[in-house]
Amino acid sequence: MKSYQTTRNQCRLYRRKMVEQKLMGLGLLVVCAFVLWLCSTGTTPEDQDATALVLLFPLSLYMLFTKEIVIY
């Protein structure tokens, strides 16, 4: 009975972490959209720098579509 409970708890924890990870991925996509909007309204080259998107966008897609848990 104990091994069944452990497996059940692990499954529940896995699902909870996956939901949390997918919400973080969506949050990062919102941040990417905000950065893109902010860069499109900039007037100087420094205001139009979107280097953060190079790191945040692939990370958010990976967090959304992977079946592995990448957060702790």
N, CA, C and O atoms as CSV, one atom per row, in Angstrom:
chain,resi,resn,atom,element,x,y,z
A,1,MET,N,N,0.820,-1.192,0.000
A,1,MET,CA,C,0.000,0.000,0.000
A,1,MET,C,C,0.863,1.255,0.000
A,1,MET,O,O,0.509,2.258,-0.619
A,2,LYS,N,N,1.988,1.196,0.692
A,2,LYS,CA,C,2.838,2.372,0.771
A,2,LYS,C,C,3.421,2.735,-0.596
A,2,LYS,O,O,3.503,3.915,-0.937
A,3,SER,N,N,3.823,1.736,-1.379
A,3,SER,CA,C,4.383,2.028,-2.692
A,3,SER,C,C,3.328,2.647,-3.601
A,3,SER,O,O,3.659,3.492,-4.433
A,4,TYR,N,N,2.069,2.248,-3.464
A,4,TYR,CA,C,0.996,2.839,-4.249
A,4,TYR,C,C,0.827,4.310,-3.883
A,4,TYR,O,O,0.647,5.154,-4.761
A,5,GLN,N,N,0.885,4.615,-2.600
A,5,GLN,CA,C,0.754,5.996,-2.142
A,5,GLN,C,C,1.917,6.845,-2.648
A,5,GLN,O,O,1.727,7.989,-3.061
A,6,THR,N,N,3.111,6.281,-2.612
A,6,THR,CA,C,4.287,7.002,-3.088
A,6,THR,C,C,4.160,7.294,-4.576
A,6,THR,O,O,4.448,8.408,-5.012
A,7,THR,N,N,3.743,6.330,-5.342
A,7,THR,CA,C,3.580,6.519,-6.777
A,7,THR,C,C,2.492,7.545,-7.054
A,7,THR,O,O,2.640,8.387,-7.939
A,8,ARG,N,N,1.422,7.479,-6.315
A,8,ARG,CA,C,0.316,8.419,-6.484
A,8,ARG,C,C,0.761,9.837,-6.132
A,8,ARG,O,O,0.423,10.788,-6.837
A,9,ASN,N,N,1.510,9.977,-5.055
A,9,ASN,CA,C,2.005,11.289,-4.657
A,9,ASN,C,C,3.013,11.830,-5.671
A,9,ASN,O,O,3.027,13.028,-5.952
A,10,GLN,N,N,3.846,10.963,-6.217
A,10,GLN,CA,C,4.804,11.391,-7.234
A,10,GLN,C,C,4.084,11.866,-8.486
A,10,GLN,O,O,4.475,12.862,-9.093
A,11,CYS,N,N,3.038,11.158,-8.868
A,11,CYS,CA,C,2.260,11.535,-10.043
A,11,CYS,C,C,1.572,12.888,-9.814
A,11,CYS,O,O,1.545,13.739,-10.703
A,12,ARG,N,N,1.033,13.066,-8.641
A,12,ARG,CA,C,0.378,14.332,-8.304
A,12,ARG,C,C,1.386,15.472,-8.291
A,12,ARG,O,O,1.089,16.560,-8.784
A,13,LEU,N,N,2.568,15.246,-7.739
A,13,LEU,CA,C,3.609,16.269,-7.705
A,13,LEU,C,C,4.097,16.597,-9.116
A,13,LEU,O,O,4.355,17.760,-9.428
A,14,TYR,N,N,4.223,15.582,-9.964
A,14,TYR,CA,C,4.646,15.787,-11.349
A,14,TYR,C,C,3.640,16.668,-12.089
A,14,TYR,O,O,4.021,17.616,-12.777
A,15,ARG,N,N,2.358,16.347,-11.942
A,15,ARG,CA,C,1.327,17.154,-12.610
A,15,ARG,C,C,1.314,18.586,-12.101
A,15,ARG,O,O,1.142,19.524,-12.880
A,16,ARG,N,N,1.492,18.756,-10.811
A,16,ARG,CA,C,1.504,20.101,-10.232
A,16,ARG,C,C,2.687,20.912,-10.752
A,16,ARG,O,O,2.540,22.088,-11.085
A,17,LYS,N,N,3.846,20.289,-10.821
A,17,LYS,CA,C,5.032,20.968,-11.340
A,17,LYS,C,C,4.870,21.297,-12.822
A,17,LYS,O,O,5.311,22.355,-13.273
A,18,MET,N,N,4.246,20.405,-13.577
A,18,MET,CA,C,4.045,20.668,-14.997
A,18,MET,C,C,3.107,21.849,-15.216
A,18,MET,O,O,3.343,22.667,-16.105
A,19,VAL,N,N,2.055,21.948,-14.425
A,19,VAL,CA,C,1.151,23.094,-14.537
A,19,VAL,C,C,1.886,24.373,-14.175
A,19,VAL,O,O,1.741,25.392,-14.851
A,20,GLU,N,N,2.671,24.321,-13.114
A,20,GLU,CA,C,3.450,25.488,-12.708
A,20,GLU,C,C,4.453,25.887,-13.795
A,20,GLU,O,O,4.642,27.074,-14.061
A,21,GLN,N,N,5.086,24.909,-14.412
A,21,GLN,CA,C,6.054,25.182,-15.477
A,21,GLN,C,C,5.373,25.798,-16.694
A,21,GLN,O,O,5.906,26.733,-17.294
A,22,LYS,N,N,4.220,25.292,-17.059
A,22,LYS,CA,C,3.509,25.842,-18.209
A,22,LYS,C,C,3.032,27.262,-17.931
A,22,LYS,O,O,3.035,28.096,-18.836
A,23,LEU,N,N,2.626,27.551,-16.713
A,23,LEU,CA,C,2.245,28.919,-16.358
A,23,LEU,C,C,3.455,29.855,-16.408
A,23,LEU,O,O,3.337,31.007,-16.824
A,24,MET,N,N,4.609,29.357,-15.986
A,24,MET,CA,C,5.829,30.162,-16.086
A,24,MET,C,C,6.182,30.420,-17.544
A,24,MET,O,O,6.610,31.522,-17.888
A,25,GLY,N,N,6.009,29.422,-18.406
A,25,GLY,CA,C,6.255,29.598,-19.828
A,25,GLY,C,C,5.337,30.645,-20.430
A,25,GLY,O,O,5.775,31.470,-21.232
A,26,LEU,N,N,4.063,30.618,-20.050
A,26,LEU,CA,C,3.128,31.631,-20.536
A,26,LEU,C,C,3.501,33.009,-20.016
A,26,LEU,O,O,3.403,34.000,-20.739
A,27,GLY,N,N,3.930,33.070,-18.763
A,27,GLY,CA,C,4.379,34.347,-18.203
A,27,GLY,C,C,5.579,34.903,-18.948
A,27,GLY,O,O,5.663,36.107,-19.190
A,28,LEU,N,N,6.505,34.030,-19.311
A,28,LEU,CA,C,7.662,34.481,-20.081
A,28,LEU,C,C,7.260,34.960,-21.471
A,28,LEU,O,O,7.861,35.897,-21.997
A,29,LEU,N,N,6.248,34.329,-22.075
A,29,LEU,CA,C,5.760,34.802,-23.365
A,29,LEU,C,C,5.129,36.190,-23.241
A,29,LEU,O,O,5.266,37.017,-24.141
A,30,VAL,N,N,4.448,36.441,-22.144
A,30,VAL,CA,C,3.886,37.773,-21.900
A,30,VAL,C,C,5.008,38.795,-21.738
A,30,VAL,O,O,4.916,39.911,-22.248
A,31,VAL,N,N,6.057,38.411,-21.030
A,31,VAL,CA,C,7.209,39.305,-20.875
A,31,VAL,C,C,7.858,39.569,-22.228
A,31,VAL,O,O,8.263,40.697,-22.511
A,32,CYS,N,N,7.960,38.545,-23.064
A,32,CYS,CA,C,8.523,38.718,-24.411
A,32,CYS,C,C,7.680,39.688,-25.229
A,32,CYS,O,O,8.219,40.548,-25.927
A,33,ALA,N,N,6.375,39.553,-25.147
A,33,ALA,CA,C,5.492,40.464,-25.885
A,33,ALA,C,C,5.659,41.895,-25.383
A,33,ALA,O,O,5.664,42.835,-26.178
A,34,PHE,N,N,5.795,42.063,-24.073
A,34,PHE,CA,C,5.998,43.391,-23.509
A,34,PHE,C,C,7.327,43.986,-23.958
A,34,PHE,O,O,7.391,45.163,-24.312
A,35,VAL,N,N,8.379,43.189,-23.946
A,35,VAL,CA,C,9.694,43.667,-24.389
A,35,VAL,C,C,9.649,44.037,-25.868
A,35,VAL,O,O,10.223,45.048,-26.272
A,36,LEU,N,N,8.978,43.232,-26.668
A,36,LEU,CA,C,8.854,43.522,-28.094
A,36,LEU,C,C,8.084,44.822,-28.326
A,36,LEU,O,O,8.465,45.634,-29.169
A,37,TRP,N,N,7.005,45.012,-27.578
A,37,TRP,CA,C,6.244,46.259,-27.684
A,37,TRP,C,C,7.094,47.440,-27.239
A,37,TRP,O,O,7.084,48.491,-27.879
A,38,LEU,N,N,7.821,47.274,-26.156
A,38,LEU,CA,C,8.676,48.343,-25.647
A,38,LEU,C,C,9.762,48.695,-26.653
A,38,LEU,O,O,10.087,49.869,-26.828
A,39,CYS,N,N,10.322,47.695,-27.312
A,39,CYS,CA,C,11.366,47.944,-28.310
A,39,CYS,C,C,10.804,48.600,-29.567
A,39,CYS,O,O,11.492,49.391,-30.212
A,40,SER,N,N,9.588,48.285,-29.912
A,40,SER,CA,C,9.010,48.881,-31.122
A,40,SER,C,C,8.660,50.348,-30.927
A,40,SER,O,O,8.535,51.079,-31.909
A,41,THR,N,N,8.501,50.794,-29.697
A,41,THR,CA,C,8.177,52.195,-29.444
A,41,THR,C,C,9.410,53.030,-29.122
A,41,THR,O,O,9.290,54.235,-28.904
A,42,GLY,N,N,10.581,52.423,-29.088
A,42,GLY,CA,C,11.807,53.146,-28.760
A,42,GLY,C,C,12.246,54.063,-29.886
A,42,GLY,O,O,11.953,53.822,-31.058
A,43,THR,N,N,12.947,55.111,-29.514
A,43,THR,CA,C,13.412,56.071,-30.516
A,43,THR,C,C,14.911,55.948,-30.766
A,43,THR,O,O,15.372,56.194,-31.881
A,44,THR,N,N,15.662,55.578,-29.765
A,44,THR,CA,C,17.110,55.446,-29.929
A,44,THR,C,C,17.466,53.969,-30.111
A,44,THR,O,O,16.665,53.099,-29.767
A,45,PRO,N,N,18.649,53.674,-30.645
A,45,PRO,CA,C,19.050,52.260,-30.787
A,45,PRO,C,C,19.087,51.512,-29.458
A,45,PRO,O,O,18.816,50.312,-29.416
A,46,GLU,N,N,19.415,52.199,-28.389
A,46,GLU,CA,C,19.433,51.543,-27.078
A,46,GLU,C,C,18.018,51.174,-26.635
A,46,GLU,O,O,17.822,50.153,-25.975
A,47,ASP,N,N,17.044,51.990,-26.989
A,47,ASP,CA,C,15.659,51.693,-26.650
A,47,ASP,C,C,15.097,50.573,-27.501
A,47,ASP,O,O,14.149,49.906,-27.087
A,48,GLN,N,N,15.651,50.352,-28.667
A,48,GLN,CA,C,15.148,49.340,-29.588
A,48,GLN,C,C,15.879,48.007,-29.465
A,48,GLN,O,O,15.683,47.123,-30.299
A,49,ASP,N,N,16.706,47.847,-28.456
A,49,ASP,CA,C,17.478,46.619,-28.273
A,49,ASP,C,C,16.586,45.515,-27.702
A,49,ASP,O,O,16.018,45.667,-26.621
A,50,ALA,N,N,16.468,44.429,-28.417
A,50,ALA,CA,C,15.610,43.317,-27.999
A,50,ALA,C,C,16.428,42.054,-27.735
A,50,ALA,O,O,15.991,40.950,-28.058
A,51,THR,N,N,17.586,42.213,-27.163
A,51,THR,CA,C,18.458,41.075,-26.891
A,51,THR,C,C,17.829,40.097,-25.900
A,51,THR,O,O,18.096,38.897,-25.961
A,52,ALA,N,N,17.015,40.590,-25.010
A,52,ALA,CA,C,16.377,39.715,-24.016
A,52,ALA,C,C,15.506,38.662,-24.687
A,52,ALA,O,O,15.343,37.563,-24.157
A,53,LEU,N,N,14.949,38.985,-25.838
A,53,LEU,CA,C,14.101,38.020,-26.541
A,53,LEU,C,C,14.886,36.810,-27.024
A,53,LEU,O,O,14.328,35.720,-27.151
A,54,VAL,N,N,16.168,36.991,-27.293
A,54,VAL,CA,C,17.001,35.883,-27.774
A,54,VAL,C,C,17.071,34.777,-26.723
A,54,VAL,O,O,17.167,33.599,-27.069
A,55,LEU,N,N,17.023,35.143,-25.452
A,55,LEU,CA,C,17.079,34.148,-24.383
A,55,LEU,C,C,15.694,33.752,-23.882
A,55,LEU,O,O,15.442,32.573,-23.633
A,56,LEU,N,N,14.802,34.715,-23.734
A,56,LEU,CA,C,13.519,34.439,-23.111
A,56,LEU,C,C,12.553,33.664,-24.010
A,56,LEU,O,O,11.841,32.782,-23.529
A,57,PHE,N,N,12.518,33.977,-25.290
A,57,PHE,CA,C,11.551,33.325,-26.174
A,57,PHE,C,C,11.807,31.825,-26.315
A,57,PHE,O,O,10.869,31.046,-26.146
A,58,PRO,N,N,13.030,31.382,-26.615
A,58,PRO,CA,C,13.248,29.920,-26.688
A,58,PRO,C,C,13.025,29.218,-25.347
A,58,PRO,O,O,12.535,28.089,-25.309
A,59,LEU,N,N,13.384,29.883,-24.255
A,59,LEU,CA,C,13.165,29.290,-22.938
A,59,LEU,C,C,11.680,29.114,-22.659
A,59,LEU,O,O,11.262,28.085,-22.129
A,60,SER,N,N,10.888,30.110,-23.013
A,60,SER,CA,C,9.452,29.994,-22.775
A,60,SER,C,C,8.836,28.895,-23.632
A,60,SER,O,O,7.975,28.156,-23.155
A,61,LEU,N,N,9.259,28.773,-24.880
A,61,LEU,CA,C,8.737,27.693,-25.727
A,61,LEU,C,C,9.147,26.324,-25.194
A,61,LEU,O,O,8.355,25.382,-25.219
A,62,TYR,N,N,10.378,26.215,-24.714
A,62,TYR,CA,C,10.845,24.946,-24.153
A,62,TYR,C,C,10.034,24.583,-22.910
A,62,TYR,O,O,9.661,23.425,-22.720
A,63,MET,N,N,9.766,25.574,-22.072
A,63,MET,CA,C,8.989,25.311,-20.862
A,63,MET,C,C,7.555,24.918,-21.192
A,63,MET,O,O,6.942,24.144,-20.457
A,64,LEU,N,N,7.021,25.436,-22.278
A,64,LEU,CA,C,5.645,25.103,-22.643
A,64,LEU,C,C,5.505,23.718,-23.250
A,64,LEU,O,O,4.524,23.027,-22.976
A,65,PHE,N,N,6.460,23.295,-24.067
A,65,PHE,CA,C,6.256,22.093,-24.864
A,65,PHE,C,C,7.053,20.869,-24.438
A,65,PHE,O,O,6.896,19.805,-25.037
A,66,THR,N,N,7.896,20.986,-23.430
A,66,THR,CA,C,8.649,19.812,-23.002
A,66,THR,C,C,7.826,18.971,-22.023
A,66,THR,O,O,6.928,19.485,-21.355
A,67,LYS,N,N,8.133,17.702,-21.947
A,67,LYS,CA,C,7.487,16.827,-20.996
A,67,LYS,C,C,8.358,16.597,-19.765
A,67,LYS,O,O,7.969,15.879,-18.844
A,68,GLU,N,N,9.535,17.210,-19.757
A,68,GLU,CA,C,10.431,17.118,-18.613
A,68,GLU,C,C,10.176,18.298,-17.683
A,68,GLU,O,O,9.722,19.359,-18.110
A,69,ILE,N,N,10.470,18.096,-16.431
A,69,ILE,CA,C,10.366,19.199,-15.474
A,69,ILE,C,C,11.697,19.921,-15.459
A,69,ILE,O,O,12.724,19.325,-15.136
A,70,VAL,N,N,11.690,21.198,-15.807
A,70,VAL,CA,C,12.930,21.980,-15.865
A,70,VAL,C,C,12.977,23.014,-14.746
A,70,VAL,O,O,13.952,23.759,-14.647
A,71,ILE,N,N,11.945,23.080,-13.899
A,71,ILE,CA,C,11.957,24.000,-12.771
A,71,ILE,C,C,12.105,23.189,-11.489
A,71,ILE,O,O,11.775,22.004,-11.459
A,72,TYR,N,N,12.591,23.816,-10.451
A,72,TYR,CA,C,12.728,23.122,-9.166
A,72,TYR,C,C,12.215,23.972,-8.054
A,72,TYR,O,O,12.246,23.559,-6.895
